[in-house]
Amino acid sequence: MKKKVLVTMTALLAILSGCGEQQGSTNTQETPKGAAASGPITLKLWSTEKDLLKGYMDAFQAANSNIKIEVEFMGDYDEMAKKVQAGIVSNSLPNVVQLGQRHAIPQIADSGKLLPIESFMSKEEIAQILPGFWQRYTYKDKKWVIPFQSSTPVMYYNKTMLEKQGLKVPDTWDELIEAGKKVSGNGEWGLNLNSDSPWYFQPMVWNRGGQLIKADGTPNVNSKEVVETLKSIQDAVHTSKIMPQNQIKTSGEDFAAGKLAMLFRSGASLAALKKQIGNKFEIGVAFLPKVNQRWVPIGGNGLGIFKSDKAHEEAAWKLVSFLTSPEITAQNSMSTGYIPVNKAAYELPDFKQHLTKDPNFKVTIDQTQFLRAEGIHPADALIWSGIVNAIETVHNDAKADPQKVMDALQSEVINYMKSYK
């Protein structure tokens, strides 16, 4: 989706002239203004956005004639992580990188090539970012990456289908199961998860009082609460039969086609889903259902800066500061559904008006009161793929033992961490 910039060029110039120069910043070097004296600077940005953040790049470069941005699309979050790790080995890294929140940030930080983003920021600037989002970018007590396009999962529902059955929107997992039973049948289903299924599994564990990783970093993927969560998915497929077997990969298409009553998916998908659905039915958005508690995880991506030289590092921060400014995070949010990470974005008149126009969008914002994160961990990728496999296992086998499935993953994670350096 091509994005339009919210502010005028005059306003952009004012914003950009202040980026990276705030009083009290821990980075006391001169900003790119000083670097411009030695000639133009070219920054390389590796992005996970197919449109290469074009609208934003055009606006930035129009206001900074001495900084040229070369943006390269590196694929999805997994592909980006692989290319960055390859770039670390070959010493061929960009200046700025867009990283998924669970994609090898510990490994990249441990390489010594990534600069802690907090080293460029004042305490006031750090405080402007919603605190709940920082936790997923903090490792070894340092903030490595600044949240950029952030999201939480929500429950989308087919309002037309539920109202036809006289059903209210479920608020708890038990209510969801009961509602799902009433709408399932004749090719229609009560619930499914999006293909990034571990992202919904995680809060289901939290909402039972558990955690996948303990506070001290110890893996905990075979705990009672984790096993109960896996069993609840197995039962949704084979006992209550509200979830179709092995259709997670097509859940978005099924929902848009009117075959699915409820779907767990990112709040950032709202604009895309509305476009897909058109006038077929009325879409609604609700909080993820609670079990004993209600918590939601953090998703999306952040921006990091790699080591280079003083001039390029300062120019890189100027770009990152621009992209995470109130105006840009607000516009990004309004055009996609991502949550603005900058507190000041919520005070902008256009954003306030946007919230009143679209109550579905506001649900995602309201749900941030239940935001929770476990710190990033070197075994994040292994745990993620292990949960994908665990969910597939119980989908395929009604008699699979969830405890044994998760015990196997626990052993795998422990062995990995023994070899991690």
C-alpha positions as CSV (number, residue, x, y, z in Angstrom):
1,M,0.0,0.0,0.0
2,K,1.5,3.4,-1.0
3,K,1.3,5.7,2.0
4,K,0.6,9.4,1.9
5,V,2.4,11.6,4.4
6,L,0.2,13.4,6.9
7,V,2.1,16.6,7.3
8,T,3.0,19.4,4.8
9,M,6.5,19.9,3.5
10,T,6.9,23.0,5.7
11,A,5.9,20.9,8.8
12,L,8.2,18.1,7.7
13,L,11.1,20.5,7.5
14,A,10.4,21.7,11.0
15,I,10.2,18.1,12.3
16,L,13.3,17.0,10.6
17,S,15.4,20.0,11.6
18,G,14.9,18.9,15.2
19,C,15.4,15.1,14.8
20,G,18.4,13.9,16.8
21,E,19.2,17.3,18.3
22,Q,17.1,17.3,21.5
23,Q,18.6,18.6,24.6
24,G,19.9,15.9,26.9
25,S,20.4,13.3,24.2
26,T,22.9,10.6,25.2
27,N,24.4,11.1,21.7
28,T,26.3,14.4,22.1
29,Q,27.8,14.4,18.6
30,E,26.7,16.9,15.9
31,T,23.7,15.8,13.9
32,P,23.8,15.3,10.1
33,K,23.9,19.1,9.7
34,G,27.5,19.0,10.6
35,A,28.1,15.9,8.4
36,A,26.7,17.7,5.4
37,A,29.8,19.9,5.2
38,S,31.9,17.0,4.0
39,G,29.5,16.2,1.3
40,P,26.4,14.1,0.6
41,I,25.7,10.9,2.7
42,T,24.2,7.8,1.2
43,L,22.3,5.5,3.7
44,K,21.3,2.0,2.9
45,L,18.1,0.8,4.5
46,W,17.0,-2.9,4.4
47,S,13.2,-3.0,4.6
48,T,10.5,-5.7,4.9
49,E,8.0,-3.4,3.1
50,K,7.4,-4.1,-0.6
51,D,6.7,-0.5,-1.3
52,L,10.1,0.4,0.3
53,L,8.4,3.0,2.5
54,K,8.4,5.2,-0.6
55,G,6.2,8.0,0.5
56,Y,8.2,8.5,3.7
57,M,11.5,8.2,1.9
58,D,10.5,10.8,-0.6
59,A,9.4,13.2,2.1
60,F,12.6,12.7,4.1
61,Q,14.9,13.2,1.2
62,A,13.0,16.3,0.1
63,A,13.8,17.8,3.4
64,N,17.4,16.5,3.6
65,S,19.1,17.1,0.3
66,N,22.4,16.0,1.7
67,I,21.2,12.5,2.6
68,K,20.4,10.0,-0.1
69,I,18.4,6.8,0.9
70,E,18.9,3.5,-0.9
71,V,16.1,1.1,0.2
72,E,16.2,-2.6,-0.6
73,F,13.4,-5.0,0.0
74,M,14.7,-8.1,1.8
75,G,11.6,-10.2,2.1
76,D,9.6,-11.1,5.1
77,Y,10.9,-11.0,8.7
78,D,12.4,-14.5,8.5
79,E,14.2,-13.7,5.3
80,M,15.4,-10.4,6.7
81,A,16.9,-12.2,9.8
82,K,18.8,-14.6,7.6
83,K,20.1,-11.9,5.3
84,V,21.3,-9.8,8.2
85,Q,23.0,-12.8,9.8
86,A,24.7,-13.5,6.5
87,G,25.6,-9.8,6.3
88,I,27.3,-10.0,9.7
89,V,29.5,-12.8,8.5
90,S,30.4,-11.1,5.2
91,N,30.6,-7.6,6.7
92,S,28.1,-6.2,4.3
93,L,25.4,-4.6,6.4
94,P,23.1,-1.6,5.7
95,N,23.1,1.5,7.9
96,V,19.4,1.0,9.0
97,V,17.5,-2.2,9.3
98,Q,13.8,-3.1,9.8
99,L,13.6,-6.2,12.1
100,G,10.7,-8.3,13.2
101,Q,10.3,-8.2,17.0
102,R,11.0,-12.0,17.4
103,H,13.6,-12.4,14.6
104,A,17.1,-12.9,15.9
105,I,17.6,-9.6,17.6
106,P,19.6,-11.3,20.4
107,Q,21.9,-12.9,17.9
108,I,22.3,-9.7,15.9
109,A,23.0,-7.7,19.1
110,D,25.6,-10.3,20.3
111,S,27.4,-9.9,17.0
112,G,28.7,-6.5,18.1
113,K,27.5,-4.9,14.8
114,L,24.2,-3.5,16.1
115,L,24.3,-0.2,18.1
116,P,21.9,0.1,21.0
117,I,19.3,2.5,19.8
118,E,19.1,4.0,23.3
119,S,22.6,5.4,22.7
120,F,21.1,7.9,20.3
121,M,18.2,8.9,22.5
122,S,17.6,11.2,25.5
123,K,15.5,9.9,28.5
124,E,12.6,12.1,27.2
125,E,12.7,10.5,23.8
126,I,12.8,7.0,25.3
127,A,9.8,8.0,27.5
128,Q,7.8,9.1,24.4
129,I,7.6,5.5,23.1
130,L,4.8,3.5,24.7
131,P,6.7,1.5,27.4
132,G,5.0,-1.8,26.7
133,F,6.6,-2.0,23.3
134,W,10.2,-1.5,24.6
135,Q,10.3,-4.8,26.3
136,R,10.3,-6.8,23.1
137,Y,13.4,-4.9,21.9
138,T,15.3,-5.0,25.2
139,Y,18.1,-7.6,25.6
140,K,20.8,-7.7,28.3
141,D,19.2,-4.5,29.8
142,K,19.8,-2.5,26.6
143,K,17.2,-1.2,24.1
144,W,18.6,-2.3,20.8
145,V,15.8,-1.5,18.3
146,I,13.1,1.2,18.4
147,P,9.5,0.1,17.8
148,F,8.2,1.2,14.5
149,Q,5.2,-0.6,13.1
150,S,3.7,-2.2,16.2
151,S,0.6,-4.3,16.6
152,T,-1.3,-6.6,18.9
153,P,-3.6,-9.5,17.9
154,V,-7.3,-9.0,18.0
155,M,-10.4,-11.1,17.4
156,Y,-12.1,-10.2,14.1
157,Y,-15.7,-11.5,13.9
158,N,-18.4,-11.8,11.3
159,K,-21.0,-9.5,12.9
160,T,-23.6,-10.6,10.3
161,M,-23.2,-14.3,11.1
162,L,-23.3,-13.9,14.9
163,E,-26.3,-11.6,14.8
164,K,-28.2,-14.1,12.6
165,Q,-27.7,-16.7,15.4
166,G,-28.6,-14.1,18.1
167,L,-25.2,-14.4,19.6
168,K,-23.2,-11.8,21.5
169,V,-19.5,-11.3,20.8
170,P,-17.6,-13.7,23.1
171,D,-15.5,-12.2,25.8
172,T,-14.0,-15.4,27.3
173,W,-12.6,-18.6,25.8
174,D,-15.6,-20.6,27.2
175,E,-18.1,-18.2,25.6
176,L,-16.2,-18.5,22.3
177,I,-16.4,-22.3,22.3
178,E,-20.2,-22.1,23.0
179,A,-20.8,-19.5,20.3
180,G,-18.6,-21.5,17.9
181,K,-20.6,-24.6,18.3
182,K,-23.8,-22.7,17.3
183,V,-22.4,-21.3,14.1
184,S,-20.3,-24.4,13.0
185,G,-21.7,-26.7,10.3
186,N,-22.4,-26.8,6.6
187,G,-19.0,-25.5,5.6
188,E,-19.0,-22.8,8.2
189,W,-16.7,-22.7,11.3
190,G,-16.6,-20.8,14.6
191,L,-12.9,-20.0,14.9
192,N,-9.5,-20.1,13.4
193,L,-6.1,-18.7,13.9
194,N,-4.0,-16.8,11.4
195,S,-0.9,-18.5,10.0
196,D,1.3,-16.9,12.6
197,S,-0.4,-19.2,15.1
198,P,2.2,-19.0,18.0
199,W,1.4,-15.3,18.4
200,Y,-2.1,-16.2,19.6
201,F,-0.9,-19.3,21.5
202,Q,1.4,-17.1,23.7
203,P,-1.4,-14.9,25.2
204,M,-3.6,-18.0,25.7
205,V,-0.7,-19.3,27.9
206,W,-0.4,-15.9,29.7
207,N,-4.2,-15.8,30.2
208,R,-3.9,-19.1,32.1
209,G,-1.3,-17.6,34.4
210,G,1.7,-19.1,32.6
211,Q,4.7,-18.0,30.6
212,L,6.8,-19.5,27.8
213,I,10.1,-18.0,29.2
214,K,10.7,-17.4,32.8
215,A,11.9,-14.0,34.0
216,D,15.4,-15.4,34.4
217,G,15.4,-16.6,30.8
218,T,14.8,-20.2,31.5
219,P,12.5,-21.9,28.9
220,N,9.2,-23.0,30.2
221,V,7.4,-24.4,27.2
222,N,6.2,-27.6,28.9
223,S,4.5,-26.0,31.8
224,K,1.0,-26.9,32.9
225,E,-0.4,-23.7,31.4
226,V,1.3,-24.3,28.0
227,V,0.0,-27.9,27.9
228,E,-3.5,-26.8,28.7
229,T,-3.4,-24.2,25.9
230,L,-2.3,-26.9,23.4
231,K,-5.0,-29.2,24.7
232,S,-7.6,-26.4,24.2
233,I,-6.7,-26.1,20.5
234,Q,-6.8,-29.9,20.1
235,D,-10.3,-29.9,21.7
236,A,-11.5,-27.0,19.5
237,V,-10.6,-29.1,16.4
238,H,-11.7,-32.6,17.6
239,T,-14.2,-32.2,20.5
240,S,-16.2,-29.1,20.1
241,K,-15.3,-29.1,16.4
242,I,-15.4,-25.3,16.1
243,M,-12.1,-25.1,14.3
244,P,-11.4,-26.6,10.9
245,Q,-8.6,-29.1,10.7
246,N,-5.5,-28.0,8.9
247,Q,-6.9,-24.8,7.4
248,I,-4.8,-22.3,9.3
249,K,-3.0,-21.2,6.2
250,T,-6.2,-20.3,4.5
251,S,-8.0,-18.7,7.5
252,G,-7.8,-15.2,6.1
253,E,-9.5,-16.3,2.8
254,D,-12.1,-18.3,4.7
255,F,-13.0,-15.4,6.9
256,A,-13.2,-13.0,4.0
257,A,-15.4,-15.5,2.2
258,G,-17.9,-15.6,5.1
259,K,-17.1,-19.2,6.1
260,L,-15.6,-18.3,9.5
261,A,-17.3,-16.5,12.4
262,M,-14.2,-15.5,14.3
263,L,-10.5,-15.1,13.4
264,F,-7.5,-14.3,15.6
265,R,-5.3,-12.0,13.5
266,S,-3.2,-8.9,13.8
267,G,-4.9,-5.6,14.4
268,A,-2.7,-4.2,11.6
269,S,-4.7,-6.3,9.1
270,L,-7.9,-4.3,9.6
271,A,-7.6,-2.2,6.4
272,A,-6.6,-5.2,4.3
273,L,-9.5,-7.3,5.6
274,K,-12.1,-4.6,5.1
275,K,-10.9,-4.3,1.5
276,Q,-11.1,-8.1,1.0
277,I,-14.6,-8.3,2.5
278,G,-16.2,-5.4,0.8
279,N,-19.9,-5.5,1.2
280,K,-20.2,-9.3,1.8
281,F,-20.8,-8.9,5.5
282,E,-20.2,-6.5,8.4
283,I,-16.9,-7.0,10.2
284,G,-16.3,-6.4,13.9
285,V,-13.2,-6.2,16.0
286,A,-13.0,-7.3,19.7
287,F,-10.4,-8.0,22.3
288,L,-8.8,-11.4,22.4
289,P,-10.9,-13.5,24.7
290,K,-9.7,-13.9,28.2
291,V,-9.3,-17.2,30.1
292,N,-8.5,-16.4,33.8
293,Q,-6.7,-13.2,32.8
294,R,-6.5,-11.0,29.7
295,W,-3.1,-10.1,28.2
296,V,-2.0,-9.4,24.6
297,P,1.4,-9.7,23.1
298,I,3.4,-7.3,20.9
299,G,4.0,-7.8,17.2
300,G,5.3,-5.9,14.3
301,N,8.8,-4.5,13.7
302,G,11.4,-2.0,14.8
303,L,14.3,0.0,13.3
304,G,17.9,-0.6,14.2
305,I,21.2,1.1,13.3
306,F,24.4,-0.7,12.5
307,K,27.9,0.5,13.3
308,S,29.6,2.5,10.5
309,D,31.2,6.0,11.0
310,K,30.1,9.0,12.9
311,A,28.5,10.9,10.0
312,H,26.5,7.8,8.7
313,E,25.4,6.8,12.2
314,E,24.1,10.3,12.9
315,A,22.3,10.5,9.5
316,A,20.8,7.0,10.2
317,W,19.4,8.3,13.5
318,K,17.9,11.3,11.8
319,L,16.1,9.0,9.4
320,V,14.9,6.6,12.2
321,S,13.8,9.6,14.4
322,F,11.8,10.9,11.4
323,L,10.1,7.5,10.8
324,T,9.2,7.2,14.5
325,S,8.0,10.8,14.9
326,P,4.4,11.5,16.0
327,E,3.2,12.5,12.5
328,I,4.6,9.6,10.7
329,T,3.6,6.9,13.2
330,A,0.1,8.4,13.2
331,Q,-0.1,8.3,9.4
332,N,1.3,4.8,9.3
333,S,-1.3,3.8,11.8
334,M,-4.3,5.4,9.9
335,S,-3.3,3.8,6.6
336,T,-2.6,0.2,8.0
337,G,-3.9,-0.4,11.5
338,Y,-0.6,-0.5,13.2
339,I,-0.5,1.1,16.6
340,P,1.3,4.5,16.9
341,V,4.3,3.9,19.2
342,N,4.9,7.6,19.9
343,K,2.7,9.0,22.7
344,A,2.4,12.4,21.0
345,A,0.7,10.8,18.0
346,Y,-2.5,10.4,20.0
347,E,-2.8,14.1,20.5
348,L,-2.8,15.0,16.8
349,P,-6.2,16.3,15.6
350,D,-6.3,14.0,12.5
351,F,-5.6,11.0,14.6
352,K,-8.2,11.9,17.2
353,Q,-10.7,12.3,14.4
354,H,-9.7,8.9,12.9
355,L,-10.4,7.2,16.2
356,T,-14.0,8.6,16.3
357,K,-14.6,7.6,12.7
358,D,-13.7,3.9,12.9
359,P,-14.7,2.2,16.2
360,N,-13.2,-1.0,14.9
361,F,-9.8,0.6,14.7
362,K,-10.1,2.0,18.2
363,V,-10.5,-1.5,19.7
364,T,-6.8,-2.2,18.9
365,I,-5.8,1.0,20.6
366,D,-8.0,0.3,23.7
367,Q,-6.5,-3.2,24.0
368,T,-3.0,-1.8,24.7
369,Q,-4.1,-1.5,28.3
370,F,-3.5,-5.3,28.4
371,L,-0.2,-5.2,26.7
372,R,2.4,-7.6,27.9
373,A,5.8,-8.8,26.6
374,E,8.3,-11.4,27.5
375,G,11.9,-10.2,26.8
376,I,13.4,-11.3,23.5
377,H,15.3,-14.5,23.8
378,P,17.9,-16.3,21.7
379,A,15.6,-19.3,21.3
380,D,12.6,-17.3,20.1
381,A,12.7,-18.7,16.6
382,L,13.1,-22.3,17.8
383,I,10.2,-21.8,20.2
384,W,8.0,-20.3,17.5
385,S,8.6,-23.1,15.0
386,G,8.1,-25.6,17.8
387,I,4.7,-24.2,18.6
388,V,3.7,-24.3,14.9
389,N,4.7,-28.0,14.8
390,A,2.8,-28.7,18.1
391,I,-0.4,-27.1,16.8
392,E,-0.1,-29.1,13.6
393,T,0.4,-32.2,15.6
394,V,-2.8,-31.9,17.6
395,H,-4.7,-30.8,14.5
396,N,-3.7,-34.0,12.8
397,D,-4.0,-36.4,15.8
398,A,-6.9,-36.3,18.3
399,K,-5.0,-38.7,20.5
400,A,-1.7,-36.9,20.5
401,D,-0.4,-36.2,24.1
402,P,0.1,-32.4,24.5
403,Q,2.4,-33.0,27.4
404,K,4.7,-35.2,25.5
405,V,4.7,-32.8,22.5
406,M,5.7,-29.9,24.7
407,D,8.3,-31.9,26.7
408,A,10.0,-32.7,23.4
409,L,10.2,-29.0,22.6
410,Q,11.4,-28.1,26.1
411,S,14.4,-30.5,25.6
412,E,15.1,-29.1,22.2
413,V,15.2,-25.5,23.5
414,I,17.4,-26.5,26.5
415,N,19.9,-28.2,24.2
416,Y,20.0,-25.2,21.9
417,M,20.7,-22.8,24.8
418,K,23.6,-25.1,26.0
419,S,25.3,-24.6,22.6
420,Y,24.4,-20.9,22.2
421,K,27.4,-18.6,22.5
